[in-house]
Amino acid sequence: VDPRKAAVEAAVARAKARKAEQMQAAVKETSPVPQAANDDPRKAAVAAAIARVQAKKATQQAVNED
């Protein structure tokens, strides 16, 4: 294995991981839980499930772009 190639692959992997973390942080910041969700446990559960799906989708898109 060429050391140069290994170093480049490691740098790319670090960049992808950093980008995925930034995307997840951005999704968390842009998806505040509505106040009504705090009143009803069912609404809170639905809002949490939607947030998880959005975060997962954003992570998959970030990985697929690279």
C-alpha positions as CSV (number, residue, x, y, z in Angstrom):
1,V,0.0,0.0,0.0
2,D,1.4,3.4,-1.0
3,P,1.8,5.6,2.0
4,R,0.7,8.7,0.0
5,K,-2.5,7.0,-1.0
6,A,-3.2,5.9,2.6
7,A,-2.6,9.5,3.8
8,V,-5.0,10.9,1.2
9,E,-7.7,8.3,2.0
10,A,-7.4,9.1,5.7
11,A,-7.7,12.8,5.0
12,V,-10.8,12.3,2.9
13,A,-12.3,10.1,5.6
14,R,-11.7,12.8,8.2
15,A,-13.2,15.4,6.0
16,K,-16.3,13.3,5.3
17,A,-16.8,12.7,9.1
18,R,-16.4,16.4,9.8
19,K,-18.9,17.3,7.1
20,A,-21.4,14.7,8.4
21,E,-21.1,16.2,11.9
22,Q,-21.7,19.7,10.6
23,M,-24.7,18.5,8.7
24,Q,-26.2,16.9,11.8
25,A,-25.6,20.0,13.8
26,A,-27.2,22.1,11.1
27,V,-30.3,19.9,11.1
28,K,-30.6,20.1,14.9
29,E,-30.4,23.9,14.8
30,T,-32.9,24.3,12.0
31,S,-35.4,21.8,13.4
32,P,-36.7,23.2,16.7
33,V,-39.4,21.2,18.4
34,P,-42.8,23.1,18.3
35,Q,-44.1,24.2,21.7
36,A,-47.3,22.1,21.1
37,A,-45.1,19.0,21.0
38,N,-44.1,19.6,24.6
39,D,-47.8,19.5,25.8
40,D,-48.8,16.2,24.1
41,P,-46.5,13.2,24.5
42,R,-47.7,11.7,21.2
43,K,-46.9,14.9,19.3
44,A,-43.5,15.0,21.0
45,A,-42.8,11.4,19.9
46,V,-43.8,12.2,16.3
47,A,-41.6,15.3,16.3
48,A,-38.7,13.3,17.6
49,A,-39.2,10.6,15.0
50,I,-39.3,13.2,12.2
51,A,-36.1,14.8,13.5
52,R,-34.4,11.4,13.5
53,V,-35.4,10.7,10.0
54,Q,-34.3,14.1,8.8
55,A,-30.9,13.7,10.5
56,K,-30.4,10.3,9.0
57,K,-31.4,11.5,5.6
58,A,-29.0,14.5,5.8
59,T,-26.2,12.2,6.9
60,Q,-26.9,9.8,4.0
61,Q,-26.9,12.7,1.5
62,A,-23.6,14.0,2.8
63,V,-22.0,10.6,2.4
64,N,-23.5,10.1,-1.1
65,E,-22.2,13.5,-2.2
66,D,-18.7,12.5,-1.5
